């Protein structure tokens, strides 16, 4: 889900908690940090971005924990859980 959509969910009171977790190394993929937003009904949403001409969606992986936290802050959270 895009940042703007997550921000709307936060402002509507739909999001319960933000979690940042370490993304595991898979093949040629660079490891990093991923954000997950959990709604009150238990549904998990992930910050995604669109890449390429085909508009293929993939989860947004951050190189640093600070960058991942900054994205959570832009959504509206001032506190997050961090899982390594």
Secondary structure, DSSP 8 states (H G I E B T S, - for coil): --HHHHHHHHHTT-EEEEEEEEE---TT---EEEEEEEETTS-EEE-EEEETTTTEEEE-EESSHHHHHHHHHHHT-S--EEE-
